[in-house]
Amino acid sequence: MLEDTDTNDDVWKSDRMVANWVAGTEERERRRGEQRRLMADLLPFEDDEPFTFVDLGAGTGAATRVVLDRFPRAEAILAEYSPQMTAEGRRALADYQGRFTYVEFDLAAGDWPDEVPTGVAAVISSMCVHHLPDRRKRELFSEIFEHLAPGGWYLNYDPVTTDDPLVEAAWLRAGDRQDPEAAAKRQHPSPEEQRRHENHVRYMIPLPLQLDFLRAAGFEAIDVYWKQLDYVIYGGRKPPQPGS
């Protein structure tokens, strides 16, 4: 049984938990490289086009680095609420000096910092929206819509859940076959791994609900642009102004 209280601070503002998470970054990002590159390729900009995008829940900037590599004239605003993750991110982004800015932003709170302007060309998020309760997910998508320029895109890479036990079993079966160590990790977690898992799954919901939240916010061109088992990239566009 999961606790009723939120545990994001216990995980993402803990020096020890963040250090353990960062230690696994190389292997984790090796598995996610294809998805990171696809999310960058989905952005509708020319290779040499200058634009500013926002990376919500940016963590150490893994998604930002891929976009900055893909678009050499792009600039990033990384919104992150964990000082530990921000410190690690600034180190990881040292080669991109002058092309990024970190701003403090707690996605669960909803008070967007002044450093994040309205009218940005794109917003991305990775592995963070699932940490928010449903009400906050809906609010966040509306806030993203308001901060985008007309014609701007939002893309999210995240895990989802399912209400169908047969689908859940299929996901688990395939995942265990793809990663022979997955079952052992699941059955014998360390206390820190268990805490992180409970935080990870606490507010996770099925995909169709999240697409409905995007529609309610006003997005168009909504699609699931990639999916493998319980991981997806979905998003949409803020409609352009008439006649543009």
Backbone as CSV, one residue per row, in Angstrom:
resi,resn,N_x,N_y,N_z,CA_x,CA_y,CA_z,C_x,C_y,C_z
1,MET,0.854,-1.197,0.000,0.000,0.000,0.000,0.889,1.246,0.000
2,LEU,0.664,2.130,-0.955,1.464,3.347,-1.032,0.996,4.365,-0.005
3,GLU,1.917,5.176,0.456,1.565,6.246,1.380,0.670,7.263,0.696
4,ASP,-0.144,7.964,1.504,-0.995,9.015,0.952,-0.213,10.304,0.727
5,THR,0.867,10.502,1.472,1.619,11.742,1.363,2.569,11.696,0.173
6,ASP,2.814,12.855,-0.383,3.719,12.949,-1.522,5.159,12.733,-1.055
7,THR,5.954,12.066,-1.883,7.332,11.758,-1.500,8.353,12.316,-2.479
8,ASN,7.968,13.236,-3.345,8.925,13.773,-4.317,10.139,14.394,-3.632
9,ASP,9.916,15.175,-2.581,11.039,15.804,-1.891,11.967,14.764,-1.278
10,ASP,11.385,13.673,-0.738,12.196,12.638,-0.105,13.177,12.015,-1.091
11,VAL,12.784,11.965,-2.358,13.637,11.350,-3.377,14.529,12.387,-4.034
12,TRP,13.927,13.461,-4.570,14.652,14.358,-5.468,15.337,15.523,-4.770
13,LYS,15.149,15.649,-3.450,15.919,16.633,-2.690,16.788,15.963,-1.637
14,SER,17.034,14.677,-1.835,17.923,13.921,-0.957,19.281,13.773,-1.638
15,ASP,20.346,14.220,-0.972,21.682,14.104,-1.553,22.003,12.656,-1.904
16,ARG,21.674,11.752,-1.006,22.017,10.347,-1.213,21.211,9.742,-2.352
17,MET,19.907,10.013,-2.392,19.070,9.432,-3.437,19.460,9.964,-4.809
18,VAL,19.715,11.249,-4.896,20.107,11.830,-6.178,21.466,11.304,-6.610
19,ALA,22.399,11.156,-5.667,23.721,10.622,-6.012,23.596,9.204,-6.569
20,ASN,22.753,8.384,-5.950,22.543,7.021,-6.451,21.895,7.039,-7.831
21,TRP,20.953,7.976,-8.035,20.285,8.087,-9.336,21.286,8.514,-10.406
22,VAL,22.120,9.484,-10.083,23.092,9.985,-11.048,24.102,8.898,-11.404
23,ALA,24.412,8.032,-10.446,25.380,6.961,-10.707,24.910,6.029,-11.817
24,GLY,23.593,5.932,-12.015,23.063,5.069,-13.058,22.728,5.786,-14.350
25,THR,23.166,7.036,-14.469,22.776,7.849,-15.621,23.261,7.270,-16.939
26,GLU,24.496,6.838,-16.995,25.058,6.381,-18.268,24.268,5.206,-18.836
27,GLU,23.986,4.212,-18.016,23.236,3.054,-18.491,21.799,3.437,-18.834
28,ARG,21.193,4.280,-17.999,19.807,4.699,-18.233,19.702,5.467,-19.547
29,GLU,20.608,6.386,-19.802,20.531,7.181,-21.016,20.926,6.379,-22.257
30,ARG,21.716,5.344,-22.089,21.994,4.459,-23.218,20.705,3.823,-23.711
31,ARG,19.829,3.443,-22.783,18.555,2.830,-23.168,17.590,3.851,-23.750
32,ARG,17.723,5.100,-23.372,16.756,6.131,-23.776,17.219,6.971,-24.959
33,GLY,18.401,6.700,-25.489,18.954,7.547,-26.531,18.064,7.667,-27.755
34,GLU,17.511,6.561,-28.206,16.651,6.581,-29.391,15.438,7.474,-29.172
35,GLN,14.843,7.381,-28.003,13.653,8.180,-27.716,13.999,9.670,-27.590
36,ARG,15.134,9.974,-26.988,15.571,11.366,-26.890,15.739,11.962,-28.286
37,ARG,16.388,11.212,-29.173,16.632,11.726,-30.524,15.329,11.885,-31.302
38,LEU,14.404,10.952,-31.116,13.116,11.072,-31.800,12.377,12.318,-31.334
39,MET,12.383,12.584,-30.049,11.682,13.756,-29.547,12.271,15.027,-30.152
40,ALA,13.595,15.067,-30.289,14.224,16.226,-30.931,13.826,16.319,-32.398
41,ASP,13.815,15.186,-33.090,13.465,15.181,-34.511,12.013,15.589,-34.750
42,LEU,11.150,15.386,-33.782,9.748,15.761,-33.932,9.538,17.274,-33.887
43,LEU,10.493,18.007,-33.344,10.346,19.464,-33.269,10.440,20.057,-34.677
44,PRO,9.550,21.002,-35.010,9.396,21.450,-36.400,10.296,22.610,-36.793
45,PHE,11.599,22.492,-36.546,12.508,23.595,-36.822,13.547,23.174,-37.852
46,GLU,14.026,24.162,-38.614,15.135,23.909,-39.520,16.414,23.678,-38.703
47,ASP,17.358,22.982,-39.312,18.567,22.614,-38.582,19.286,23.811,-37.981
48,ASP,19.326,24.930,-38.714,20.080,26.095,-38.268,19.182,27.204,-37.734
49,GLU,17.950,26.869,-37.394,16.979,27.879,-36.942,17.189,28.201,-35.465
50,PRO,17.251,29.480,-35.099,17.330,29.838,-33.681,15.945,29.788,-33.037
51,PHE,15.857,29.208,-31.875,14.600,29.181,-31.129,14.908,28.866,-29.673
52,THR,13.937,29.186,-28.822,14.057,28.900,-27.395,13.016,27.868,-27.011
53,PHE,13.445,26.871,-26.265,12.510,25.870,-25.762,12.670,25.730,-24.255
54,VAL,11.644,25.182,-23.624,11.643,24.955,-22.182,11.634,23.449,-21.927
55,ASP,12.499,23.014,-21.044,12.554,21.622,-20.611,12.034,21.570,-19.182
56,LEU,10.811,21.070,-19.013,10.179,21.019,-17.699,10.629,19.779,-16.939
57,GLY,10.883,19.960,-15.642,11.392,18.843,-14.864,12.677,18.324,-15.461
58,ALA,13.559,19.252,-15.796,14.700,18.954,-16.670,15.737,18.041,-16.045
59,GLY,15.750,17.936,-14.715,16.751,17.096,-14.086,18.152,17.544,-14.439
60,THR,18.972,16.608,-14.880,20.361,16.933,-15.225,20.514,17.350,-16.679
61,GLY,19.400,17.531,-17.396,19.455,18.085,-18.745,19.706,17.078,-19.848
62,ALA,19.376,15.809,-19.625,19.630,14.786,-20.651,18.867,15.082,-21.931
63,ALA,17.585,15.431,-21.806,16.792,15.740,-23.001,17.262,17.034,-23.653
64,THR,17.593,18.017,-22.850,18.071,19.294,-23.379,19.326,19.114,-24.218
65,ARG,20.254,18.300,-23.752,21.510,18.121,-24.484,21.263,17.577,-25.892
66,VAL,20.312,16.661,-26.013,20.022,16.087,-27.325,19.437,17.144,-28.257
67,VAL,18.536,17.980,-27.746,17.947,19.032,-28.580,19.007,20.063,-28.970
68,LEU,19.863,20.446,-28.032,20.913,21.416,-28.344,21.901,20.866,-29.369
69,ASP,22.162,19.568,-29.320,23.025,18.952,-30.334,22.338,18.927,-31.703
70,ARG,21.056,18.664,-31.684,20.300,18.556,-32.941,20.130,19.915,-33.617
71,PHE,19.987,20.968,-32.808,19.746,22.318,-33.323,20.803,23.259,-32.730
72,PRO,21.898,23.476,-33.446,23.044,24.201,-32.879,22.758,25.646,-32.483
73,ARG,21.647,26.241,-32.960,21.349,27.631,-32.598,20.199,27.734,-31.590
74,ALA,19.759,26.611,-31.090,18.689,26.610,-30.088,19.242,26.999,-28.720
75,GLU,18.363,27.544,-27.888,18.692,27.856,-26.501,17.636,27.254,-25.597
76,ALA,18.057,26.830,-24.413,17.175,26.083,-23.511,16.978,26.808,-22.189
77,ILE,15.753,26.713,-21.685,15.430,27.084,-20.311,15.064,25.790,-19.599
78,LEU,15.881,25.403,-18.629,15.654,24.160,-17.905,14.977,24.467,-16.579
79,ALA,13.767,23.974,-16.409,12.993,24.215,-15.198,13.114,22.993,-14.286
80,GLU,13.655,23.192,-13.099,13.924,22.076,-12.189,13.784,22.563,-10.750
81,TYR,13.258,21.719,-9.878,13.039,22.165,-8.503,14.043,21.574,-7.517
82,SER,14.810,20.580,-7.941,15.777,19.949,-7.052,17.130,20.633,-7.181
83,PRO,17.644,21.238,-6.117,18.966,21.875,-6.212,20.065,20.863,-6.510
84,GLN,19.893,19.634,-6.020,20.900,18.606,-6.286,20.941,18.252,-7.776
85,MET,19.760,18.095,-8.400,19.709,17.779,-9.827,20.218,18.952,-10.664
86,THR,19.881,20.165,-10.251,20.351,21.349,-10.969,21.876,21.438,-10.942
87,ALA,22.472,21.178,-9.784,23.928,21.227,-9.677,24.580,20.191,-10.593
88,GLU,24.016,18.997,-10.620,24.551,17.962,-11.519,24.353,18.368,-12.979
89,GLY,23.204,18.989,-13.269,22.925,19.407,-14.638,23.872,20.481,-15.124
90,ARG,24.179,21.439,-14.291,25.114,22.497,-14.702,26.481,21.906,-15.045
91,ARG,26.891,20.889,-14.298,28.163,20.234,-14.619,28.059,19.487,-15.949
92,ALA,26.937,18.790,-16.146,26.770,17.996,-17.368,26.656,18.876,-18.610
93,LEU,26.190,20.115,-18.439,25.975,21.025,-19.563,27.113,22.030,-19.742
94,ALA,28.243,21.760,-19.133,29.351,22.729,-19.175,29.761,23.070,-20.605
95,ASP,29.674,22.116,-21.510,30.079,22.369,-22.902,29.077,23.237,-23.660
96,TYR,27.917,23.509,-23.071,26.869,24.286,-23.738,26.723,25.672,-23.115
97,GLN,27.751,26.114,-22.451,27.702,27.397,-21.756,27.231,28.503,-22.692
98,GLY,26.305,29.340,-22.216,25.741,30.413,-23.014,24.495,30.027,-23.776
99,ARG,24.159,28.744,-23.787,22.977,28.276,-24.518,21.901,27.732,-23.599
100,PHE,22.095,27.808,-22.290,21.086,27.269,-21.379,21.019,28.101,-20.111
101,THR,19.848,28.054,-19.503,19.617,28.699,-18.219,18.771,27.766,-17.360
102,TYR,19.177,27.565,-16.126,18.348,26.826,-15.177,17.475,27.811,-14.402
103,VAL,16.210,27.459,-14.199,15.321,28.229,-13.336,14.660,27.266,-12.357
104,GLU,14.399,27.751,-11.173,13.757,26.930,-10.150,12.248,26.904,-10.386
105,PHE,11.673,25.726,-10.495,10.241,25.586,-10.745,9.777,24.231,-10.232
106,ASP,8.862,24.265,-9.280,8.226,23.053,-8.763,6.971,22.789,-9.589
107,LEU,6.993,21.772,-10.430,5.847,21.486,-11.290,4.580,21.214,-10.491
108,ALA,4.737,20.715,-9.279,3.562,20.398,-8.466,2.876,21.642,-7.924
109,ALA,3.595,22.771,-7.908,3.051,23.974,-7.291,2.294,24.849,-8.276
110,GLY,2.816,24.994,-9.495,2.080,25.717,-10.522,2.381,27.191,-10.656
111,ASP,3.278,27.731,-9.851,3.634,29.144,-9.984,4.837,29.254,-10.916
112,TRP,4.572,29.549,-12.194,5.651,29.599,-13.181,6.575,30.777,-12.891
113,PRO,7.867,30.548,-12.921,8.808,31.653,-12.652,8.802,32.674,-13.783
114,ASP,9.129,33.911,-13.443,9.164,34.981,-14.442,10.190,34.710,-15.532
115,GLU,11.204,33.899,-15.219,12.254,33.624,-16.203,11.764,32.748,-17.357
116,VAL,10.586,32.139,-17.195,10.006,31.362,-18.293,8.998,32.260,-19.012
117,PRO,9.319,32.747,-20.192,8.432,33.697,-20.864,7.247,32.989,-21.509
118,THR,6.241,33.764,-21.836,5.190,33.245,-22.703,5.667,33.372,-24.155
119,GLY,5.080,32.570,-25.013,5.450,32.645,-26.416,6.684,31.865,-26.788
120,VAL,7.032,30.818,-26.008,8.188,30.003,-26.380,7.818,29.088,-27.546
121,ALA,8.831,28.668,-28.284,8.599,27.888,-29.501,8.225,26.443,-29.210
122,ALA,8.712,25.895,-28.091,8.442,24.493,-27.776,8.645,24.262,-26.290
123,VAL,7.953,23.263,-25.792,8.130,22.784,-24.423,8.277,21.272,-24.499
124,ILE,9.252,20.751,-23.781,9.410,19.313,-23.680,9.425,18.917,-22.207
125,SER,9.113,17.674,-21.947,9.251,17.119,-20.602,9.575,15.644,-20.729
126,SER,10.319,15.141,-19.764,10.753,13.746,-19.797,10.737,13.173,-18.390
127,MET,10.012,12.103,-18.215,10.063,11.323,-16.988,9.737,12.141,-15.741
128,CYS,8.793,13.077,-15.875,8.435,13.875,-14.697,6.928,14.050,-14.529
129,VAL,6.165,14.124,-15.610,4.725,14.374,-15.497,4.032,13.271,-14.696
130,HIS,4.537,12.049,-14.781,3.896,10.946,-14.054,4.032,11.090,-12.544
131,HIS,4.862,12.022,-12.079,4.997,12.266,-10.644,3.901,13.188,-10.102
132,LEU,3.016,13.682,-10.974,2.013,14.661,-10.564,0.634,14.021,-10.434
133,PRO,-0.167,14.458,-9.458,-1.558,13.991,-9.375,-2.341,14.414,-10.614
134,ASP,-3.445,13.738,-10.870,-4.212,13.994,-12.091,-4.628,15.453,-12.222
135,ARG,-5.114,16.040,-11.140,-5.549,17.435,-11.203,-4.415,18.333,-11.657
136,ARG,-3.219,18.061,-11.141,-2.070,18.892,-11.493,-1.615,18.627,-12.924
137,LYS,-1.730,17.387,-13.398,-1.416,17.113,-14.799,-2.291,17.976,-15.708
138,ARG,-3.587,17.996,-15.439,-4.518,18.787,-16.263,-4.138,20.257,-16.233
139,GLU,-3.865,20.771,-15.036,-3.487,22.182,-14.917,-2.191,22.472,-15.672
140,LEU,-1.220,21.584,-15.530,0.074,21.804,-16.171,-0.062,21.878,-17.681
141,PHE,-0.860,20.992,-18.274,-1.018,21.015,-19.729,-1.654,22.326,-20.186
142,SER,-2.578,22.854,-19.415,-3.173,24.148,-19.754,-2.158,25.270,-19.618
143,GLU,-1.313,25.194,-18.600,-0.276,26.213,-18.413,0.762,26.160,-19.526
144,ILE,1.124,24.957,-19.947,2.044,24.813,-21.077,1.439,25.452,-22.322
145,PHE,0.167,25.163,-22.563,-0.533,25.734,-23.720,-0.447,27.256,-23.696
146,GLU,-0.654,27.851,-22.537,-0.623,29.308,-22.412,0.778,29.874,-22.643
147,HIS,1.809,29.119,-22.325,3.180,29.620,-22.471,3.752,29.402,-23.868
148,LEU,3.098,28.596,-24.683,3.581,28.361,-26.036,3.166,29.487,-26.979
149,ALA,4.012,29.770,-27.950,3.615,30.647,-29.047,2.602,29.912,-29.915
150,PRO,1.735,30.620,-30.621,0.855,29.949,-31.582,1.683,29.110,-32.554
151,GLY,1.273,27.872,-32.734,2.035,26.958,-33.560,3.129,26.212,-32.815
152,GLY,3.312,26.511,-31.527,4.342,25.844,-30.728,3.937,24.439,-30.319
153,TRP,4.922,23.608,-30.090,4.697,22.195,-29.796,5.064,21.843,-28.363
154,TYR,4.317,20.879,-27.831,4.658,20.251,-26.549,4.814,18.755,-26.765
155,LEU,5.925,18.182,-26.262,6.185,16.754,-26.356,6.586,16.224,-24.988
156,ASN,6.063,15.053,-24.642,6.322,14.456,-23.341,6.734,12.993,-23.501
157,TYR,7.827,12.625,-22.853,8.310,11.241,-22.808,8.124,10.745,-21.381
158,ASP,7.312,9.692,-21.209,6.917,9.307,-19.865,6.417,7.863,-19.842
159,PRO,6.403,7.250,-18.670,5.748,5.955,-18.522,4.252,6.138,-18.254
160,VAL,3.494,5.124,-18.608,2.048,5.115,-18.360,1.682,3.779,-17.734
161,THR,0.440,3.674,-17.280,-0.064,2.426,-16.743,-1.259,1.979,-17.566
162,THR,-1.893,0.908,-17.158,-3.057,0.383,-17.855,-4.053,-0.173,-16.850
163,ASP,-5.331,-0.124,-17.220,-6.377,-0.720,-16.384,-6.629,-2.180,-16.733
164,ASP,-5.977,-2.670,-17.779,-6.213,-4.032,-18.253,-5.124,-4.957,-17.705
165,PRO,-5.469,-5.912,-16.831,-4.442,-6.782,-16.252,-3.724,-7.647,-17.290
166,LEU,-4.396,-7.977,-18.392,-3.742,-8.754,-19.439,-2.653,-7.940,-20.132
167,VAL,-2.946,-6.671,-20.369,-1.939,-5.788,-20.967,-0.770,-5.608,-20.002
168,GLU,-1.087,-5.394,-18.741,-0.026,-5.218,-17.744,0.878,-6.450,-17.688
169,ALA,0.281,-7.630,-17.732,1.060,-8.868,-17.700,1.939,-8.993,-18.941
170,ALA,1.406,-8.586,-20.089,2.196,-8.644,-21.329,3.379,-7.692,-21.250
171,TRP,3.153,-6.476,-20.737,4.256,-5.528,-20.571,5.343,-6.119,-19.675
172,LEU,4.913,-6.700,-18.560,5.863,-7.249,-17.596,6.632,-8.420,-18.206
173,ARG,5.927,-9.289,-18.900,6.564,-10.456,-19.515,7.626,-10.031,-20.530
174,ALA,7.268,-9.105,-21.406,8.216,-8.644,-22.421,9.388,-7.909,-21.780
175,GLY,9.099,-7.090,-20.779,10.165,-6.360,-20.105,11.167,-7.279,-19.436
176,ASP,10.675,-8.337,-18.807,11.570,-9.289,-18.152,12.412,-10.053,-19.171
177,ARG,11.842,-10.324,-20.337,12.617,-11.020,-21.365,13.678,-10.115,-21.978
178,GLN,13.377,-8.828,-22.069,14.338,-7.886,-22.629,15.450,-7.546,-21.647
179,ASP,15.140,-7.603,-20.362,16.122,-7.321,-19.320,16.111,-8.487,-18.336
180,PRO,17.016,-9.449,-18.497,17.012,-10.635,-17.632,17.158,-10.330,-16.148
181,GLU,17.674,-9.141,-15.804,17.854,-8.788,-14.395,16.638,-8.075,-13.803
182,ALA,15.652,-7.771,-14.635,14.515,-6.965,-14.179,13.730,-7.646,-13.067
183,ALA,13.457,-8.934,-13.231,12.657,-9.635,-12.234,13.348,-9.655,-10.880
184,ALA,14.644,-9.927,-10.874,15.382,-9.963,-9.612,15.393,-8.594,-8.946
185,LYS,15.575,-7.544,-9.754,15.553,-6.192,-9.189,14.198,-5.879,-8.576
186,ARG,13.141,-6.319,-9.240,11.784,-6.049,-8.766,11.479,-6.819,-7.481
187,GLN,11.967,-8.038,-7.386,11.647,-8.900,-6.249,12.525,-8.627,-5.040
188,HIS,13.715,-8.065,-5.267,14.653,-7.855,-4.158,15.240,-6.444,-4.214
189,PRO,14.379,-5.425,-4.095,14.899,-4.049,-4.144,15.570,-3.664,-2.836
190,SER,16.513,-2.751,-2.937,17.056,-2.151,-1.723,16.011,-1.199,-1.158
191,PRO,16.148,-0.788,0.090,15.178,0.175,0.649,15.076,1.456,-0.188
192,GLU,16.194,1.957,-0.695,16.156,3.171,-1.503,15.464,2.914,-2.839
193,GLU,15.743,1.748,-3.443,15.078,1.402,-4.696,13.578,1.270,-4.496
194,GLN,13.160,0.720,-3.360,11.725,0.591,-3.088,11.075,1.957,-2.906
195,ARG,11.748,2.848,-2.205,11.210,4.200,-2.022,11.061,4.905,-3.364
196,ARG,12.086,4.751,-4.225,12.031,5.399,-5.524,10.935,4.788,-6.389
197,HIS,10.751,3.475,-6.305,9.693,2.819,-7.080,8.317,3.319,-6.644
198,GLU,8.089,3.398,-5.345,6.787,3.858,-4.856,6.518,5.285,-5.284
199,ASN,7.551,6.108,-5.248,7.401,7.472,-5.747,7.135,7.488,-7.243
200,HIS,7.759,6.572,-7.972,7.649,6.495,-9.426,6.234,6.146,-9.873
201,VAL,5.588,5.210,-9.190,4.294,4.698,-9.663,3.100,5.381,-9.011
202,ARG,3.338,6.226,-8.040,2.259,6.754,-7.203,1.116,7.394,-7.985
203,TYR,1.448,8.236,-8.955,0.421,8.988,-9.687,0.355,8.592,-11.164
204,MET,0.940,7.472,-11.500,0.953,7.039,-12.890,-0.454,6.632,-13.328
205,ILE,-0.853,7.017,-14.548,-2.205,6.754,-15.032,-2.154,6.272,-16.481
206,PRO,-3.266,5.734,-16.987,-3.297,5.269,-18.375,-3.120,6.403,-19.375
207,LEU,-2.640,6.037,-20.541,-2.371,6.989,-21.617,-3.610,7.742,-22.088
208,PRO,-4.763,7.083,-22.349,-5.910,7.822,-22.897,-6.330,9.015,-22.045
209,LEU,-6.218,8.902,-20.732,-6.584,10.026,-19.870,-5.698,11.237,-20.144
210,GLN,-4.422,10.996,-20.365,-3.500,12.104,-20.577,-3.726,12.772,-21.931
211,LEU,-4.087,11.978,-22.934,-4.430,12.573,-24.224,-5.689,13.421,-24.104
212,ASP,-6.619,12.973,-23.283,-7.824,13.780,-23.030,-7.465,15.103,-22.351
213,PHE,-6.493,15.075,-21.450,-6.063,16.310,-20.794,-5.490,17.296,-21.818
214,LEU,-4.742,16.772,-22.798,-4.206,17.638,-23.851,-5.330,18.257,-24.675
215,ARG,-6.325,17.453,-25.034,-7.451,17.970,-25.821,-8.188,19.055,-25.046
216,ALA,-8.403,18.811,-23.760,-9.114,19.793,-22.937,-8.334,21.096,-22.844
217,ALA,-7.006,21.021,-22.906,-6.174,22.233,-22.836,-6.208,23.027,-24.131
218,GLY,-6.623,22.398,-25.253,-6.724,23.115,-26.518,-5.738,22.684,-27.587
219,PHE,-4.928,21.659,-27.312,-3.925,21.227,-28.291,-4.583,20.556,-29.494
220,GLU,-3.888,20.630,-30.641,-4.266,19.900,-31.840,-3.097,19.002,-32.246
221,ALA,-3.281,18.223,-33.309,-2.235,17.304,-33.781,-1.764,16.385,-32.661
222,ILE,-2.687,16.008,-31.794,-2.342,15.138,-30.660,-2.139,13.716,-31.167
223,ASP,-1.019,13.142,-30.768,-0.731,11.779,-31.207,0.210,11.125,-30.198
224,VAL,0.234,9.800,-30.257,1.262,9.025,-29.576,2.341,8.783,-30.628
225,TYR,3.403,9.547,-30.568,4.412,9.541,-31.621,5.392,8.379,-31.487
226,TRP,5.398,7.755,-30.341,6.205,6.553,-30.122,5.651,5.837,-28.910
227,LYS,5.717,4.513,-28.942,5.285,3.732,-27.786,5.994,2.392,-27.798
228,GLN,6.503,2.005,-26.640,7.017,0.653,-26.439,6.628,0.209,-25.045
229,LEU,5.744,-0.789,-24.994,5.211,-1.281,-23.733,4.635,-0.099,-22.941
230,ASP,5.159,0.184,-21.757,4.560,1.215,-20.905,5.251,2.571,-21.012
231,TYR,6.075,2.766,-22.047,6.725,4.061,-22.243,6.250,4.684,-23.549
232,VAL,6.006,5.997,-23.517,5.408,6.674,-24.668,6.044,8.040,-24.880
233,ILE,5.949,8.528,-26.109,6.137,9.943,-26.420,4.834,10.431,-27.024
234,TYR,4.206,11.378,-26.373,2.976,11.949,-26.911,3.080,13.467,-26.873
235,GLY,2.184,14.114,-27.582,2.203,15.568,-27.571,1.254,16.151,-28.581
236,GLY,1.380,17.449,-28.787,0.516,18.154,-29.710,0.982,19.583,-29.913
237,ARG,0.225,20.293,-30.737,0.581,21.655,-31.136,-0.486,22.639,-30.673
238,LYS,-0.038,23.813,-30.244,-0.964,24.906,-30.025,-1.362,25.459,-31.394
239,PRO,-2.655,25.568,-31.695,-3.052,26.001,-33.034,-2.427,27.357,-33.379
240,PRO,-1.979,27.500,-34.630,-1.441,28.807,-35.059,-2.543,29.828,-35.160
241,GLN,-2.165,31.076,-35.222,-3.158,32.129,-35.390,-3.783,32.045,-36.775
242,PRO,-5.057,32.356,-36.891,-5.710,32.286,-38.198,-4.964,33.122,-39.227
243,GLY,-4.773,32.530,-40.398,-4.117,33.227,-41.496,-2.608,33.137,-41.480
244,SER,-2.038,32.513,-40.438,-0.576,32.422,-40.385,-0.092,31.161,-41.075
